[in-house]
Amino acid sequence: GGPRDTSRRKVRSQESVSRFSTRAPAPVPTAQVPDPVTSQVGSWLDLSGTDSSGSSDTVLSRSDPMLLRLLLAALLGLGLAVPIERPQGEKGEETQPESRDTGLYYDRYLREVIDVLETDSHFREKLQVSNAEDIKSGKLSKELDFVSHHVRTKLDELKRQEVSRLRMLIKAKMDTTMEDNVQMDHLALLKQFKHLDPQNQHTFEARDLEMLIQAATRDLENYDSARHEEFKRYEMMKEHERREYLKSLDEEKRRAEEARYEELKKKHKEHPKVNVPGSRDQLKEVWEETDGLDPSDFNPKTFFRLHDTNNDGVLDEQELEALFTKELEKVYDPKNEEDDMVEMEEERLRMREHVMKNVDANHDRLVTLEEFLKSTERKEFGETAGWETVDETQLYTEEELRAFEQELVAREAELAQQAEKLQRDHADLQQKQLELDAQKKELQQAVLQMEQRKLQKDVPPSGPNGELKFQAQAPHGPPEDAAAPHKSDVQEPAPVGAEEQKPQELNEQQPEPQHIPQQ
């Protein structure tokens, strides 16, 4: 590209995008590191990487670079990890860099609040004339009282949604750890969250904006250290899995696998010298190969203005990390088996931290022109020694690896117990389901029998040919009680021969006449 072809460095190459570049540190299988950001909420509530949708669906507007620079870069230190790109035949269309997830459990809420505030012209004007200290101290939060009613209404709705989300997370966690019929004090539990005012759960006030800024500033200060710790556990997991795999092989295959592993390590180390980030050699290489300029004409001030891509007068973390692409390309290639893209992102993070430590004098995560020019006058700027890559650094000891493996064993045992309990619960549920099915069948049979009896009772009598029989009744007959003969009056038909015996029985039963004397 030409001298100002800086957009090429911002284009994301899909072949090199890794899960470690645009998100919070990827979770290591089986064993996870406690997130220092979420530890403030208590160990009982695991909110690491949790969001109502998993990630932020709101992409911040880029119409006002000053707002994003001050509130996101200066305050929150949000920088996009610029992945490695490979030269292509034709220059593709310019694409906007994606907004990176901060890794905070309230990331979406934070971004949506900023997105809504950006729509208010008064607040945007006040933000443009504010510095990072005004934002952190809460002075800017007082300007919330002067924003439009429409903006305040949107902020109120965002806060109610966030409170509802937190309540849902609390309930879900409590349901798995507590017994039934236990009353929960949501207000006391919400007090553990420091990014909003739990006393007022319905409206977004200046206090909420102040608490959100302070919480994000505090939490993101530990974000890089958390990523380093996560990467360390990632490397220990890789080594643990490699050793376990070797144990499963016979002697001959084990020797072949170990030889292959050493060959890959040797091949990975075969790369050109990596310059120290921020040194003269490193910047001149960017000046020549990326900017297409003569290295003999290198000028630090011109270099700064070339790579201040949004022309806001500072180099943020995104613009700094774009300077390291050429150095990373020397070591890492996504197409090579021996190159780990997770290690590449750790390398990028280490380079950025090295430059910030030596150049960013006021520690605001931004490099001004003055700070940049002063760094070029120091002795370290002319350092010619190579940069020690992450694979040349000892990240953990054998003791730490053993402790990690013991943690994995304990975690696996805990998961096995949980799985066994779930299997028992599943068997109990299946048995209850069978019992309920049997009861259901019994009830269905009982209902069917009742319906059949009802139908039989309601069917009128019929003749031999199926015709209905009607019993005639006198129009003005006596009532049923009078017309119905008494049971004792009904005579049953006499059996055969009974008529011949009746006179004899009557004679036997008739009493003899008595003699009445005459007077």
C-alpha positions, 0 to 999 in steps of 0.5 A: 500500500501507499504511505497512508494505507493504514486501513489494511492493517485494520482488516481482520484476517479470518484465518488468524482470528483466534478465540483469544483475540477478541474475547475475554480469555477462553476457558480452559477445559475442566479447570477454570481460573477464578475471574478477578473481575467477578470475585467481588460478587462472591465465590458463590456467584459465578458470573464469569463471561456471563451475559444475557446474550453471551455477548454484546449485541450493541455495536457502539457508534463510531460517529464520534471518535472523541467520545469513544476515545475518552470513555472507552480508551482512556477510561476503560482501556478498550483496545482491539487485538489486531490479528495477523494479516497476510498479503493479498493480491488485491486490496479488499474493502475496508472493514470496521474493526469489531467492538471487543468484549471487555470480559466484564460480566456487565459488558453489555450493560456498559456498552448500551449505556455509552451507546445511549449517552452518545445520542445526547448532544449536550452530554457529548459536548461536555465529554469532549471537553472533559479529561480522564480525571473528570470522568473517573472522579464522577464530575462528568456524571453530574451532567446526566441531569441535563440530558434529554428526557428521551435519553433518560427514559432509555437509561431507566429501561436499561437499568431495569433490564440489568437489575432483572438480569442480575436477579435471574442470575441470583435466583438460578444460583440460589436454586442450585445451592439452597433448599426450597422455601428459603426467602431471598433478600434480593436487595442485600444480594444486589449490593454485592454488585458495584456497577449500579445503585441497588437502592434505586432499582427503577431509574438511572441516576447520576450515582449509577453512572458514577458507580458504573465508571468506577467499577469498570475502571477498577475491574479492567485494571486487573484484566491483563493480569487475569489474561496472563493467568489464564494463558498460564493455565492454558499452557499447563493444560497443554502440557498435562494433556501431552504427558497423559497422551504419552502414557497411553502409548507403547515405548516405540510410539512414545519415542516417535511422538517425543521426537516429533514434539522436539522437531516442532519446537525446533521448527517454531524457533527458526524465525528472523530476529524479533525486534524489541517493541517500541525500539528504533529498529522495530518502528523503522521496520514498520516505516519501511515495510508497512508505510512504504517509506525510505528508512533513512527518512525516518521521523518519529513525529511523522511516524506518530501522525501516520499511525494515529489513524483516527486523528485524535492526537493519541495512540490508543491500544488498538493503534499500538497493537497494529504496530506489532503485526510485522513482528508477530508475522515473523514467529506465528503463521496460522497455517503452521502446526507448530504455531499456536495462535493463543500464544500469538495473542499472549505475545501481542499483549506482552508487547503492548504492555512493554510499550505502555510501561516505557512510554505511557508516563501518566498511565492513562492507557494512551500515548500522546505525541509528547510522550512518544517523542520523549520515549525516542530520546531514551537509551532503550529506544536504540536497543538492538537486542532481540525480543524474548518470545513467550515460548522462550519464557518459563511460565510455570514450574514443575511444582505448579504443574503438579498442583494444577494436575491435583486440582484437575483430579479433584475437579474430576472427582467432584464432577463424577460425584455430581454426574452420579447424583444426576444419574440417581435423580434421573432414575428416580424421575423415570420411576416416578414417571412410570408410576404416574403413567400407571395411575393415568391408565387406571384412571382412563379405564375407570372413566371408560367403564363409567361411560359404558355403564351410562350408555347402557342405562340410557338405551331404551328397550327394543323388539326382536327386529330392533324396533323400539317398544312403547308402553301405552299409559292411560291418559288420566291414570292414577298416580304411580303410587296408586297404580303400582301394585304392592309387592305383596299383592303381586301373585307369581305364576303357580307351578304345574300341579299347584292348582290341584293342590290348592283345594286340598290346602284350602280344606286343610287350612279352613278352621272347623265350625264350632257348635253354638248352643241354643239359648 
